[in-house]
């Protein structure tokens, strides 16, 4: 068994996206609201990228794009895909998702 992925993050990261050959992610769950390290409520869902399942917390820019393409109900997002790229949000490197 290849155990390399056991030492990595459980979440999508800038490095993972940068190294991804496909830059394509599929949403696997309707998600839920979770509390982040700053005690703020954030949306999180299970996704798959390049055959690996990870948790994903989309930023507001990506969520707005998802709303425009698929509507407000996250149950309708399951099975949908996004193309990922690295961009800048408020001067910081960020993962930006574009619904396909």
Secondary structure, DSSP 8 states (H G I E B T S, - for coil): ---GGGGS-SB--HHHHHH-SS-EEEE-S--EEEE-TTS-EEEEEEEEETTEEEEE---HHHHHHHHHHH-S-GGGGTT-EEEEEEEEETTEEEEEEEE-
